[in-house]
Amino acid sequence: MKKKQNLFKQVLVALFCAIVLVQTSIPFLGYIPLGVLNLTIIQITVIVAALTLGLGPGVTVGFFWGVVTFIRAFVAPTSPLAAIVFVNPIISVVPRMMIAVMAFYSWKFFNKFLKIEGLSFSLAAILGALTNTILVLGAIYLFYRGQSHALYAVSTDKLLPLLLGVVATNGIPEALLSAVITPVIVIPVKKLVDRKSKKNK
């Protein structure tokens, strides 16, 4: 029974990774255009994996997204900036993995104190999404602030305000979008996974 349970989880992890691959390959499946903004939604797939399957599977899906981002930076960068910064795995891979870590442990924390399951998922999704944004932009500032003029056509002293602006205009809306979408997906999927796990015990 334990083998069946592990196989079921492995199949779902592979499915989530396939979804990430499709989202990164077909732009309109990886983001939602909202006015002048393009809000990334791939982080939601990582968050859902962490909240339905557990920390390990979530980190695996995040790692897969990071590796895809890393490879694309060499072979098919989505922008000139991506070709420069995402070749660094600290920027392309680590933040994607930390999405799952933050989402999983924050959900565990909120679930102890909140009686509304959906709210715990939403808050975990917000923190997971913001983790990705803050770590990526923070690493860009840490490792590439000396190249700020080449990257953003701004002086070094203006780079931090610019990156904080990105957090405000993209990071926060992406986090709020994650908060709305995540519970809608997680609640039914988690019930299915839990039911399947009990059946295989």
N, C-alpha and C positions, 0 to 999 in steps of 0.2 A: 504493500500500500504506500509505503514511504517513497518507493521508486516512482510510482504513478504520480504522486504529489509533486515530486521534484521535476518529473518530465513535464507535467502540466505548467509549472512555473517557467521552465526553460522555454517552452513553446510560446508563452506569453511574452517573455523577455525578447525572444526573436521577433515576435510580432511588433512589439513596441519599437525595436531597432529598425524594422522594415518601415514603420510609419515615419520615423525620424529621417530615414534615407529618402523617402518620397517627399517629405516636407522640405528637405534641403535641396532637392533636385527640381521641384516644381514650386516656384516662388509663391504663388497665390495660395498654396496649401500650408506654407510656413509662416505666413504673416497675414494680417488683416489690414487693408488700407482704410484709414480713418481720416478723411480730410487730407491734410498735407503730410500726415504721419503714416508710416508703415509699422504696425505693431507686431513684433515677433510673437508667435504662439508655440514655437517648438519646445520651449521650456515647459509648457503644460504637459507634454508627453512624458517628460522626465519626472515631473511632479506626480503625475497619475501613476506611473510605474512604482515610484517610491511609496506612495500611500496605499496602493492596492496589493503590491507584492512584497514590500519590505525594503529595508535599507540597501542590502546587497544588490538586488535586481535594479533598484533605482539608480545606484551608482554605476552599474554596468551600462544602462541605457544612456546616462549622462556621459560616460566615458566614450561610448560609441559616437554620440553626437560630436564630442570634442575631437575625436580622431577624424571624423568626416570633415569637420571644419578645418583641421590641420592639413589634411590632404588637399582639400579644395584650394587652400591658400597657395599651393604650389602649382596645381594643374588647371584650376578654373576659378580664380579669385572673384568674389562677388563685387569687389571694388578695389581701387588702387591701395586703399588703406588696409584692406584684408590681406593683400599680398605682402605687406610689410609686418603687420603686428601678429597675425594669426599663424605665422610660421614658428612662433614661440609657443610651445605647448603649455607654458604657464598661463598664457592668455587664452589659448584655444581649447585646452582640455580641462585644466583644473577647475575653472569656474563652473563648467557644465556638470562635473561630478559633485561639486559642492551644493548645487541646486538640490540634489536628492538628499544630501546630508541635512541641510537646513530644513527642508520641507518635512522630512521624516521626524526629526527630533522636536521641531516646533509643534507638529501635530500631536506628538506624544504628550508634550507639555500642556497644550491648550485642551486636549481631550480630558485631562484630569480635572479641570476646573469649569469647563463649559459643558452644559447639558445638550446644547444644540450641535449635533454632529456636523451639519453642513457648515456652520460657522468656524469650527475647528479646521476643517479642510480649507476654507477660504483664507483664513489667517495664515495657515501654513503655506498656501500657494503664493500669497503676497510676499512672505519672507523668502521663499525659494526663488521667486522671480527676481526680487531685488538683489539677492545674493549674486546672481549671475551678472546683472548690470553693474553693480558696485565693484565686484572683483575684476571684471574685464576692463572697465574704465580706470580703476585704481592701478591695475598692472600696466596699462598703457601709459599712465602718468609716471609710474615708477621707472619703467624701462625705456620709455621713448620721449620723455619730456624734452630731452636735448635735441630731438628731431621735430619739435612741435611746429616749426615754421614749414618744414617739408610736408608734414602730415596734414596740418590744419590751416596753414598759411597764417598763423598767429605767433606772437612772441611767447616765450616760456612763461612769463608772469601772467599771461592771459589764458593759458591752457587750462588751469584748474577751474576757473569760472566757466569756461566753455564746457568742460566735461560735466560739471555740476548741472549745467543747463540741459545736457543730454539726459541726465538722470531725471530731471523734472519733466522734460517734454516727451521722452520715450519710456524711461524706466518706470515711472509711477503709473502711466496709463497701461503699460504692459502688465504690471503687478495687479492693477485693478481688474483688468480683463481676465487674468489668470484666476483671480478670486471668484469671478462670476462663472467661468466655464468649468473650473476644476470640480466643484461639488456635483455638478450635473453629470459628469462622467464617472467620478470616483465612487459615488454612492451605489449605483447599480453594479458596477464592475467589481467592487469590493464584496458585495453580497454574493455575487457569482463565485468569486475566488474563495471566499470563506465557506460557502456551501460545498464547493468541490473539495476543499481541503478536509472538511469534516467527513465527507463521504469516503475519502481515500484513507482515513485513519484506521 
